[in-house]
C-alpha cells in the first residue's frame, strides 16, 4: 500500500485572474521504489487545457488527403510494386 499524506496549498490561479485558490494535494510514496509523486485532483484533466479534445479521425484523414503528393508514399508504392513483381 502507498504511504500518503494529504495537505493543502494556496496558489495564484492564472486561469482565474491570479486569484488565491486553495487546492488539496496528496503526496504518495511507493514502498518498493521509494518514488514520491504529487497528485492534485483539480489538475487531473490539465492536458485538456493545452490540447483540448482529440480528433481521432484527423491523422487517417490527413494521410489519405496527402498520399497523392507525398514523396514517401510514392517511394513506398514503387518499392511495393518492385517486390511484388
C-alpha positions as CSV (number, residue, x, y, z in Angstrom):
1,X,0.0,0.0,0.0
2,X,1.2,3.5,-0.8
3,X,2.1,5.8,2.0
4,X,0.2,9.0,1.5
5,X,-0.1,12.4,3.1
6,X,-2.8,14.9,2.3
7,X,-2.3,18.6,2.6
8,X,-3.5,21.9,1.1
9,X,-1.7,24.6,-0.7
10,X,-2.5,28.1,-1.9
11,X,-1.8,29.1,-5.5
12,X,-2.4,32.2,-7.6
13,X,-4.5,30.7,-10.3
14,X,-3.7,32.3,-13.7
15,X,-7.0,30.9,-15.1
16,X,-8.9,33.0,-12.6
17,X,-7.1,36.3,-12.8
18,X,-4.5,35.1,-10.3
19,X,-7.0,34.8,-7.5
20,X,-5.8,32.9,-4.5
21,X,-7.1,29.4,-4.6
22,X,-6.7,26.6,-2.0
23,X,-6.1,23.2,-3.5
24,X,-6.0,19.8,-1.9
25,X,-2.9,17.8,-2.8
26,X,-1.9,14.3,-2.0
27,X,1.7,13.1,-1.7
28,X,2.3,9.4,-2.3
29,X,5.4,7.3,-1.7
30,X,5.9,4.0,-3.5
31,X,7.0,1.4,-0.8
32,X,9.1,-0.7,-3.3
33,X,10.9,2.0,-5.2
34,X,10.6,4.9,-2.7
35,X,9.5,7.2,-5.6
36,X,7.4,10.1,-4.5
37,X,4.6,11.6,-6.6
38,X,2.3,14.5,-6.1
39,X,-1.4,14.2,-7.0
40,X,-3.8,17.2,-7.3
41,X,-7.3,16.3,-8.3
42,X,-8.1,19.8,-9.6
43,X,-5.5,19.4,-12.4
44,X,-6.3,15.8,-13.2
45,X,-7.5,16.9,-16.7
46,X,-4.9,19.6,-17.2
47,X,-4.0,18.2,-20.6
48,X,-7.4,19.4,-21.9
49,X,-6.3,23.0,-21.1
50,X,-3.5,22.7,-23.6
51,X,-4.6,20.2,-26.1
52,X,-8.4,20.1,-26.0
53,X,-10.4,17.2,-27.3
54,X,-8.6,14.9,-29.6
55,X,-9.7,14.4,-33.2
56,X,-9.1,10.7,-33.7
57,X,-10.1,10.9,-37.3
58,X,-7.6,13.6,-38.2
59,X,-4.4,11.5,-38.8
60,X,-6.0,8.9,-41.1
61,X,-7.8,11.8,-43.0
62,X,-4.6,13.8,-43.4
63,X,-2.7,10.7,-44.6
64,X,-5.4,9.9,-47.2
65,X,-5.6,13.5,-48.4
66,X,-1.8,13.9,-48.7
67,X,-1.0,10.5,-50.2
68,X,-1.2,11.6,-53.8
69,X,1.6,14.2,-53.4
70,X,3.7,12.7,-50.7
71,X,7.1,11.6,-51.9
72,X,7.4,9.0,-49.0
73,X,4.2,7.4,-50.1
74,X,5.2,7.2,-53.8
75,X,8.5,5.7,-52.8
76,X,6.8,3.0,-50.7
77,X,4.3,2.4,-53.5
78,X,7.2,1.9,-56.1
79,X,9.0,-0.4,-53.6
80,X,5.9,-2.5,-53.1
81,X,5.4,-2.9,-56.8
82,X,9.1,-3.9,-57.3
83,X,8.9,-6.5,-54.5
84,X,5.6,-8.0,-55.7
85,X,6.7,-8.4,-59.1
